[in-house]
Amino acid sequence: MKVSKDYYDEIFEFKGEWDMESSCGLKIREIDGKKYVIVTELYQDNPGTSVTYAGKKLADQICEAKGLNLKEIVYLECTPNTNSKLSFYDEEYFQVDFFADMQHKYRQLPKEEVMKILGR
Amino acid sequence: METIKLKLIYPKWNKLPGQTTFNLPPHGPVAFAATLPEYVDISFTDENVEPIDFDEECDLVALSMMLTTQVKRGWAIADEYHKRGKKVLAGGISTMLHAEEMVNHVDSVFLGESEGRSEQVILDWKNGCLKKIYNYMGNQPDISLVGPCRRDLYKRELYNHKGVQMVDLFHASRGCRFSCYPCAVSYLGGRKFRPRPVDKVVEDMAGIDNNRLFIVDNSLAQNKEWEKELFTAIAPLKKKWISHTIEDDPEILDLASKAGAWYVYQAVYDTSDYIKERVKRYHDYGIGVEGTILFGLDNQTEDDIKRLIDFLGEIDLDLAEFTIFAPFPHTKGHDDLLRQGRIFDFDWDHYNAGQVVYQPKNMSPEKLQDLYDYAWKSFYASETQESKMFRLFCNVALREMEEGTYRPRDRRLINKSFGRDVDRSKRNVNVRVQ
């Protein structure tokens, strides 16, 4: 379940739940004046908390490290394709709104939108 | 140091209705107890087999919890002790999984493994500076520090059904190199397989006053050389044991059999010839198989589940255990369903793997629940679960008789079942708790 390097530009080390040492893939893209922060779950190479569980705690750490304002970015969580035979490990992208209620917090991105953001 | 009286409690949970009732002596509390200093005088209560006397004299209370279905009961117990002015600590697997909520209900939460660390908690309490959180997540102690559990704390007669002693739980390793979709073990114990030194395992196992064990390690199939060494070393003890998966390798299966493998829990996740042959290979080495069948993953349709249930009739399982997928915190399953807005029930009492708490992808929650109920009924239609268990029991008893290790039933407890009087007019199954 090794995650391809194509999913990230850098590995971002962060403090997860209960300050556990954790890692995720990170890409930052600017499109039409909007900053897209894309965090990718690394599964076996993440020794700590998942990107989803870490949630806003991770977003805050990225913003602090990169000089960004959480309210001004588009924050995306990526579960990468790991070429597993199991469909639960297919690629998916979700936009996360940390200021919305639980029902509206996550929005799955259609493929076209992902392609536009990533320039694929 | 003056003696400190610690009340150690393993909270009860509602057992799944309709299944055979049995209670095993819990492992977590006695593993934790072994890490406490000698001046701590422990009184242990497993609430599944006896009531708690909240007025029993004690200085401090510790809750040890393994299952998600124990946490709410644990919080209620903590409330009772708070009324009596006692401080309450919490630790164990479900404390780690539900730590964010746990801190709101107890005085101190211990996260991680306690070897070499618990005395500091006791000293902090004694000095009036108990911390809210002792956080050792991701910081596992040296595995060689893991010593024999405090099994002397068990009231043995409570883990006995009609004179037959239940198996003792035992662990030969911690951590898991796999990170399976529904499982939180790699979060809890780390993604590195950490075997205990084999000589310590042998010494520990030899000291257990029980010839039947359940080796609770997540999977023994982590390292072939370790498995060979382990099985060779424990064979002379002539214990009989249950475990999770063993490596699918003729040499290792042979060694496991000679080392006393009684039966294994083997996941049956599809209807392939591989599964059929895997079960057969265990049987070829005299090892029984309890199939564990998980329903409700996104890749399963109603037809898939029906086919899987039919398939069980073709593969000669000794026992089968059916579960419904439960999105436990800190699993990928939980993250996926949370993002997709599919979890509709966050009542932890319902996370018993027998109740649907989320919207399945390919069917309604009601349909999944029906299929689960149907699976139990159909597998045990021709022979009850209790009767199939009895056959496995007979197999092991015969092997023990051949080896001269068989212990007859305790006649004094022949009319007792887990501390209660046997009612022979009723089947030994769990009843639904409202």
Interface residues (C-beta under 8 A of the other chain):
Chain A: M1 E17 W18 D19 M20 E21 E41 Y43 Q44 P47 G48 T49 S50 T52 Y53 E77 T79 L86 S87 F88 E92 F94 M102 Q103 Y106 Q108
Chain B: A99 E100 L111 I133 N135 M137 G138 S179 Y181 Y187 G190 R191 L297 D298 N299 P329 H330 K332 G333 H334 D335 D336 L338 R339 Q340 G341
